[in-house]
Amino acid sequence: MSKYLAIASALVAIAACDGIEARKPNGARAQDGAQTGPSDKASLYAPNPYIKIDHPEWSRNAVIYQINTRHFTKEGTFAAAQKELPRIKELGADILWLMPIHPIGEKNRKGSLGSPYAVKDYFGVNPEFGAFEDLKSFVDAAHTLGMYVILDWVANHTAWDNSLVTDHADWYERDWKGDFRPTPWWDWSDIIDLDYSNPELREYMTEAMKYWVAEAGIDGYRCDVAGYAPLDFWDNVRRELDEIRPVFMLAEWQTRDLHARAFDATYAWDWHNAMHDIAANGADVGALFGYYSANESAWPADAYRMTFISNHDKNAWEGTQFELFGDALEAAIVLSVVGEGVPLVYNGQEAGNPKRLAFFEKDLIDWREHPVGDLYKQLFALKHETRALWNGAGGARMISVLNSEPQKVLSFVRFGEKDGIFALMNFSAEEKMVSFPQSLHHGAYTDYFAGGDITFDADSTLILAPWSYRVYLKN
């Protein structure tokens, strides 16, 4: 008997012991010859929804606003930030992401104030920002205004002087010498990595995350380098948090698997990189096609993917929104909101912040009225009011509209049952006249930004200025 036949025989025997009936190609049962019924086949081949979690209803048309508490106000406190909540509400933000609120480690600290991602105490509040009561007041005030608060959570590593280092030294990874180690290959010398093979660590971290939901009333988490902690840990965390109340979870990662049982949203890094390649390196619109093709074909329809122009990492280490996107900035912002995805604003973007904010020191944002803020406000109002633009399966798919300048002009529709848009962006430094060979977009519209009615038919053409955009609302 060959080894392959032996293995096959063993598998059949195991299946029989487990009550599993081996099936012949014609559907007959191997043992009694009875035919498989229609209901059995329906069960066998029925699609199995990939996403097992329920998104909070309030997240369906939500946008995210990131607050770097240290820089957000002159005082750098929760109390001062609370006074700014009406302004953020007016902008149109729904979910407020607070960067880590915990005490920062002092051992091996970077800069004079250190990185907020070097956590010294998971149950404490950084006195630089205020006290627990100040955080709770901020959360309550946000709720009163109809907004929600998520905390930045750092599960992968701690500061060198976190009490866990002495109380539970076995909860940490070691290098080849047997010493505590920072995350390998990165210059993160102010932190050391945790070892998630330890069940007690998993329980501790889960209880710490439950604490802030139960006691501070927060609405979920943005999880730092989420892919560096095991998936089954996150799956269980989501289950236990949802037992307290429905939460919103955002992963700093780009993996489909995280959406199944743990996270509502993940980072759309590929979108950001493609958009930056067009803006800064002269790439054609085709740079975005790979992202949108995979988003539709390989990711679940109800997976939220966060589209962003900037965040704390991009701003601090790579450049401001103006440095990264130049003349393409406004068109990129429009696509980040009216295209598929959950849009993010990093504090200061709306004020046209012209500088890279220091990461390990105190820095100030020059708050002012700015066209970028006006644009975001208009776009967020459009997203809230237009069901076709909602997040995940709650909104409509983007469908490409073929045009005569396909390398430089992106055009698409998002049509829902009751509303929809036709959008175009000229991602080039040249004026483009475009025509459309197909009829998908034909119909009557209102120009969202310029006002006025327009009808598209087979004879319609448009002239698009360099780096310009158009959004038309379906009538």
C-alpha positions in Angstrom: 0.0 0.0 0.0 1.5 3.4 -1.0 1.8 6.0 1.7 -0.8 8.2 -0.2 -3.3 5.4 -0.2 -2.6 4.7 3.5 -3.2 8.4 4.3 -6.5 8.4 2.3 -7.7 5.3 4.1 -6.9 6.8 7.4 -8.8 10.0 6.6 -11.8 8.0 5.6 -11.7 6.0 8.8 -11.4 9.2 10.8 -14.3 10.7 9.0 -16.4 7.6 9.7 -15.5 7.7 13.4 -16.5 11.4 13.6 -19.9 10.7 12.0 -18.8 12.4 8.7 -20.1 10.7 5.6 -17.7 10.5 2.7 -19.5 11.5 -0.5 -19.2 10.1 -4.0 -19.0 12.5 -6.9 -22.6 11.8 -7.9 -23.8 12.8 -4.4 -24.7 9.3 -3.2 -23.8 8.5 0.4 -21.0 6.1 0.6 -22.7 3.8 3.2 -26.4 3.6 2.4 -26.7 4.9 -1.2 -29.2 7.6 -0.2 -29.1 10.7 -2.3 -28.1 14.1 -0.9 -31.2 16.3 -0.5 -31.6 19.8 -1.8 -31.4 21.2 1.7 -28.1 19.5 2.3 -26.6 21.0 -0.8 -28.0 24.4 -0.1 -26.3 24.3 3.3 -23.0 22.9 1.9 -22.7 25.6 -0.8 -24.3 28.6 0.8 -22.1 31.6 1.1 -20.7 32.1 4.6 -20.5 35.8 5.5 -16.9 36.6 6.2 -17.5 39.4 8.8 -19.0 38.0 12.0 -19.1 41.3 14.0 -21.8 44.0 13.9 -20.6 47.5 13.2 -22.1 50.1 15.5 -25.0 51.8 13.7 -23.5 55.2 14.4 -20.3 54.2 12.4 -22.2 53.7 9.1 -21.6 57.3 7.9 -18.9 58.3 10.3 -15.7 60.1 9.7 -12.7 60.1 12.1 -10.8 63.0 13.6 -7.4 62.3 15.2 -6.4 64.4 18.3 -2.8 64.6 19.3 -3.6 66.0 22.8 -0.1 67.3 23.4 -0.3 69.6 20.3 -4.1 70.1 20.0 -4.3 73.1 22.3 -1.8 75.5 24.0 -2.5 73.9 27.3 -2.2 70.4 25.9 -4.9 69.0 28.3 -8.2 67.2 28.0 -10.0 70.1 29.6 -8.7 72.5 27.0 -9.5 70.0 24.2 -13.0 69.7 25.5 -13.6 73.4 24.8 -12.8 72.8 21.2 -15.4 70.0 20.7 -18.1 72.3 19.2 -15.7 73.3 16.5 -14.8 69.7 15.7 -18.5 68.9 15.6 -19.2 71.8 13.2 -16.4 70.4 11.0 -18.4 67.2 10.7 -16.3 64.8 12.7 -18.1 61.8 14.3 -15.4 59.6 15.9 -12.6 61.3 17.9 -9.4 59.3 18.1 -7.3 60.3 21.1 -3.6 59.4 20.8 -2.4 57.4 23.8 -3.5 58.9 27.1 -1.3 56.9 29.5 1.8 57.9 31.5 4.9 57.9 29.3 8.0 55.9 30.3 11.1 57.8 31.5 13.7 55.1 31.0 15.3 55.3 27.5 12.8 58.1 26.7 13.1 59.9 23.4 13.2 63.7 23.6 12.2 65.6 26.7 8.6 64.5 26.7 8.9 61.0 25.1 6.6 59.1 22.8 3.0 58.5 23.9 3.4 55.0 22.5 5.9 54.1 25.3 3.2 53.2 27.9 4.2 53.2 31.5 0.9 52.3 33.0 -2.1 50.9 31.1 -4.5 51.9 33.9 -3.2 55.4 34.4 -3.7 58.8 32.8 -0.7 61.0 31.7 -0.6 63.9 34.2 0.5 66.1 31.3 -3.1 65.8 30.0 -5.0 65.9 33.3 -6.6 63.4 35.5 -9.1 60.5 34.9 -12.0 62.8 35.7 -10.8 65.2 33.0 -10.8 62.4 30.4 -14.2 61.2 31.6 -15.5 64.8 31.3 -14.1 65.0 27.7 -15.9 61.7 26.8 -19.2 62.8 28.3 -19.0 66.1 26.5 -18.3 64.4 23.2 -21.3 62.1 23.7 -23.5 65.1 24.5 -22.6 66.5 21.1 -23.3 63.2 19.3 -19.7 62.2 18.9 -17.8 59.1 20.0 -14.3 58.6 21.5 -11.8 55.9 20.8 -8.5 55.6 22.6 -5.2 54.7 21.0 -4.1 51.4 22.4 -0.5 50.0 22.4 -0.7 46.3 22.9 2.5 45.2 21.3 5.0 46.8 23.6 5.5 48.8 26.8 8.0 51.4 28.2 11.1 50.0 29.8 9.9 51.2 33.2 6.3 49.8 33.1 5.7 47.9 36.3 5.1 44.8 34.3 8.8 44.6 33.6 9.5 43.8 37.3 6.2 42.2 38.3 5.9 39.9 35.2 9.3 39.8 33.5 8.2 36.5 31.8 5.6 38.4 29.8 8.3 40.0 27.6 10.2 38.7 24.6 13.9 38.3 24.7 16.7 38.8 22.2 19.5 36.2 21.4 21.4 37.3 24.5 18.3 36.8 26.8 17.7 40.5 27.3 14.5 42.5 26.8 14.2 43.6 23.2 12.6 46.5 21.3 10.5 45.6 18.3 13.0 43.9 15.9 14.3 45.9 12.9 12.8 49.2 14.1 14.5 52.0 15.9 12.1 51.9 18.8 14.7 51.9 21.6 12.3 53.5 24.1 10.0 50.3 24.2 10.3 46.6 24.7 8.1 43.9 23.2 5.5 41.7 25.0 5.2 38.0 24.5 1.6 37.0 23.6 2.3 33.3 24.1 1.6 34.0 27.7 -2.2 33.5 28.6 -1.8 35.7 31.7 -0.6 38.6 29.6 -3.6 38.2 27.3 -5.9 38.3 30.2 -4.3 41.4 31.7 -4.3 43.3 28.5 -8.0 42.4 27.8 -9.0 43.5 31.3 -7.1 46.8 30.9 -9.0 47.5 27.6 -12.3 46.6 29.2 -11.6 49.0 32.1 -11.6 52.2 29.9 -14.8 51.1 28.1 -16.6 50.4 31.4 -15.2 53.2 33.6 -14.4 56.0 31.2 -17.2 55.4 28.8 -15.1 55.3 25.7 -16.5 53.8 22.5 -13.6 51.6 21.3 -10.0 51.7 20.2 -7.5 52.5 17.5 -4.9 49.7 18.0 -1.3 50.5 17.3 0.6 48.1 15.0 -2.3 45.7 15.4 -0.7 43.0 13.2 2.1 42.6 15.8 -0.3 41.0 18.3 -2.0 37.7 17.5 -5.3 37.6 15.7 -6.9 35.3 18.2 -6.1 37.8 20.9 -7.9 40.6 19.1 -10.9 38.3 18.3 -11.4 37.6 21.9 -10.9 41.3 22.9 -13.7 42.4 20.6 -16.0 39.7 21.9 -15.4 40.8 25.6 -15.7 44.5 24.8 -18.9 44.0 22.9 -20.3 42.3 26.0 -20.0 45.7 27.8 -21.5 47.6 24.9 -21.0 47.9 21.1 -17.6 49.3 20.3 -15.7 50.6 17.2 -12.3 49.1 16.5 -9.7 50.5 14.1 -6.5 48.6 13.4 -3.3 50.2 12.3 -2.8 47.4 9.8 -3.9 46.4 6.4 -5.0 42.7 6.6 -8.4 41.3 5.6 -8.4 38.7 8.4 -8.6 41.4 11.0 -12.1 42.3 9.8 -13.7 38.9 10.5 -14.2 39.0 14.2 -12.1 41.9 15.6 -12.0 45.2 13.7 -14.5 47.4 12.0 -11.8 49.3 10.1 -8.2 49.0 9.0 -5.7 51.3 7.3 -5.9 51.8 3.6 -2.1 52.3 3.2 -2.2 51.1 -0.4 -4.7 53.9 -1.2 -2.5 56.5 0.4 0.6 55.3 -1.3 -1.0 55.2 -4.7 -2.5 58.6 -4.3 0.9 60.0 -3.2 2.6 58.3 -6.2 0.2 60.2 -8.5 0.7 63.5 -6.7 4.4 63.5 -6.1 5.9 61.1 -8.7 3.7 61.7 -11.8 2.1 58.3 -11.8 -1.0 57.7 -13.9 -4.4 57.2 -12.5 -3.8 53.5 -13.0 -1.8 53.6 -9.7 -5.2 53.6 -8.0 -6.7 50.7 -10.0 -4.9 48.0 -8.1 -6.2 49.3 -4.8 -9.8 49.7 -5.9 -9.8 46.3 -7.8 -8.6 44.4 -4.7 -10.9 46.4 -2.5 -13.9 45.2 -4.5 -12.8 41.7 -5.4 -10.7 40.5 -2.4 -12.0 42.4 0.6 -15.4 41.9 2.2 -18.0 44.5 1.1 -18.6 45.5 4.7 -15.0 46.0 5.6 -14.3 49.6 6.5 -11.0 50.8 5.2 -9.6 54.2 6.4 -8.5 56.6 3.7 -6.2 59.3 4.9 -4.1 62.2 3.6 -2.2 62.6 6.9 -1.8 61.3 10.4 0.7 61.7 13.2 3.3 59.4 11.6 3.0 60.9 8.1 3.1 64.5 9.4 6.0 64.0 11.8 8.3 61.8 9.7 7.4 62.2 6.0 5.9 65.7 5.5 2.9 67.9 5.8 -0.2 67.4 3.6 1.2 70.1 1.3 4.6 68.5 1.0 3.1 65.1 0.3 0.4 66.1 -2.2 1.2 69.5 -3.5 -1.2 70.7 -6.1 -3.1 67.4 -6.0 -4.1 67.9 -2.3 -7.7 69.1 -2.8 -8.5 66.5 -5.4 -7.0 63.8 -3.2 -9.0 65.0 -0.2 -12.2 64.8 -2.3 -11.5 61.3 -3.4 -10.7 60.2 0.2 -14.2 61.3 1.2 -16.5 60.5 -1.8 -14.7 57.3 -2.8 -15.1 54.1 -0.8 -13.5 54.4 2.7 -13.8 55.9 6.1 -12.0 59.3 5.9 -9.6 60.6 8.5 -8.5 64.1 9.4 -5.4 64.7 11.5 -5.7 67.7 13.8 -4.4 70.8 12.1 -5.1 69.7 8.6 -8.3 71.7 8.5 -6.3 74.8 9.6 -3.8 74.4 6.8 -1.0 73.5 9.3 2.2 74.3 7.4 4.7 72.4 9.6 5.7 68.9 10.7 4.6 68.7 14.4 7.4 67.5 16.7 6.8 64.0 18.0 8.7 64.0 21.3 8.3 67.7 22.2 5.5 70.2 22.7 4.5 71.9 19.5 1.7 74.2 18.6 -0.9 74.3 15.8 -1.6 77.7 14.4 -5.4 77.5 14.4 -7.1 79.6 11.6 -9.8 79.4 8.9 -8.4 77.7 5.8 -9.8 76.4 2.5 -8.8 72.9 3.4 -11.1 73.1 6.4 -13.9 74.5 4.3 -13.5 71.7 1.9 -13.6 69.0 4.5 -16.7 70.5 6.1 -18.5 70.5 2.7 -17.5 66.9 2.0 -18.4 65.6 5.4 -21.9 67.1 5.1 -22.2 65.4 1.7 -21.1 62.0 3.1 -23.6 62.2 6.0 -26.5 63.2 3.8 -25.9 60.9 0.9 -26.5 57.2 1.6 -24.5 56.1 -1.4 -21.4 57.5 0.3 -21.8 55.6 3.6 -19.2 53.2 4.9 -18.8 49.5 3.9 -21.9 47.7 2.7 -24.0 50.6 3.9 -22.9 52.6 0.9 -22.7 52.0 -2.8 -19.8 50.6 -4.8 -17.6 52.8 -7.0 -18.1 51.9 -10.6 -15.6 53.3 -13.1 -16.9 55.6 -15.8 -14.8 55.3 -18.9 -13.5 58.6 -20.2 -11.3 59.9 -23.1 -8.3 60.7 -20.8 -8.1 57.5 -18.7 -4.4 58.0 -17.7 -5.0 61.3 -16.0 -8.7 61.6 -15.2 -10.5 59.4 -12.7 -14.2 59.2 -13.1 -16.7 57.0 -11.3 -20.3 56.8 -10.0 -21.6 55.6 -6.7 -25.3 55.0 -7.1 -27.6 53.8 -4.3 -31.3 53.1 -4.3 -32.3 56.7 -3.6 -29.2 58.9 -4.3 -25.8 58.9 -5.8 -22.9 60.9 -7.3 -20.9 61.2 -10.4 -17.3 62.3 -9.6 -14.3 63.3 -11.6 -10.7 64.3 -10.7 -8.0 65.5 -13.1 -4.9 64.2 -11.6 -2.5 66.1 -13.9 -1.0 69.5 -14.3 -2.7 69.9 -17.7 -6.2 71.0 -18.7 -8.1 68.1 -20.0 -11.3 67.9 -22.1 -13.0 64.6 -21.5 -15.8 62.8 -23.2 -17.5 59.5 -22.2 -18.1 56.6 -24.6 -20.6 54.8 -22.4 -23.9 55.7 -20.8 -23.5 54.7 -17.1 -23.5 58.3 -15.9 -26.2 59.6 -18.1 -28.9 61.6 -16.3 -29.7 64.8 -14.5 -27.5 66.1 -11.7 -26.7 69.1 -9.5 -23.2 70.4 -9.3 -22.4 70.0 -5.6 -19.7 72.7 -5.3 -20.6 75.2 -8.0 -24.4 74.8 -7.9 -26.7 74.6 -10.9 -28.2 71.7 -12.8 -26.5 69.7 -15.5 -27.6 66.7 -17.7 -25.2 64.2 -19.1 -25.9 62.4 -22.3 -23.9 60.9 -25.2 -22.8 64.3 -26.5 -21.6 65.7 -23.1 -18.0 66.8 -22.6 -16.2 68.5 -19.7 -13.2 70.7 -19.5 -11.2 70.1 -16.3 -8.6 72.5 -15.1 -5.3 71.1 -13.8 -5.7 69.1 -10.5 -9.4 70.0 -10.4 -12.4 67.9 -9.3 -16.1 67.8 -9.9 -18.9 66.1 -7.8 -22.4 65.9 -9.2 -25.4 64.8 -7.1 -27.9 62.6 -8.9 -31.3 64.2 -9.1 
